Amino acid sequence: MASLEGLTEAQIDELRQVLRQRQDADGVQRLIMAPMAEQGSCPRCQSSRKVKHGTEFGAQCFRCKDCGKTFTATTGTPFHRLRNKSNLLENAACIADGLSVRKTAARLGFSVQKTFRWRHRFLDFLDQQKPSALAGIVAVDETFFPVSYKGQRKSMPRTPKKRGGKAKDGAGTEKTAVVVAVQRGTQVVFDQVLERTTGADLTEALRPVLGTDAVLSTDGNAAYWTVAEDLQVESGYFVSQYHGKGGHGPGHVQSVNRYDSSLKPWMTRFRGVATKYLANYLGWRRLLDRFKDQLTPE
Ligand SMILES: [Zn+2]
């Protein structure tokens, strides 16, 4: 403590960084490692009989006494076999703030490539987090994103136009369709990237989440008649005289329009999302929208 007096400005910065990392490492330890040591069970056979079995990437390893498999607290999570775990909280803070890869890289002191890998490991996981069921009035609509092969060096399609089922807007730009379903009056949102926007594709996309007690609410696209019939749900729609205006009947799609109109501007910060990662970004947006200001890195 006495030697703190003699530190230079640069040394103080360095010290501050070391202390923060130390604190973050403790935080990560508390969040994911400690509960495992107490009550965690084997990811393979769910047995809770385990013994300590060395360490791996700085995490305590366990060996299941019943099936003999080894595992850590992070087996089956995006954090598995990840180095620099002490950066997890800072990285999570950047995700909560919706920062770009470049800004996140600067904050973490990582390369852009490494930050990108971390980013998509998390987002892959978020993509899997979707509501398992939508009930009540469910407003459904499609939204479109420009097709982008950003960052894709290998196997560029020579004639992108021939790739399956991409719609085009009036300007001739290729688009990828996404169906968005919002449980009206809630923050519960489901979405799915589509190959095509046919009734059959929409049906398959919505089948896992639309219960028979749901009431489908659409803008009147005839494809949804097929969906309602196949999934045996009630449906209503509101068609206004001017597209995009009005919508006060029981079948309006305002909640899904509202979601879409905050999704689009949010996406612009990434300056064109590669189509193959689109689902990941949608998962990220669902997380931010669901928890809003209550979202913490932890
Ligand atoms: Zn086991």
Boltz pocket constraint, residues with backbone or C-beta under 6 A from the ligand:
constraints:
  - pocket:
      binder: B
      contacts: [[A, 42], [A, 43], [A, 44], [A, 45], [A, 46], [A, 47], [A, 64], [A, 65], [A, 66], [A, 67], [A, 68], [A, 69]]
      max_distance: 6.0
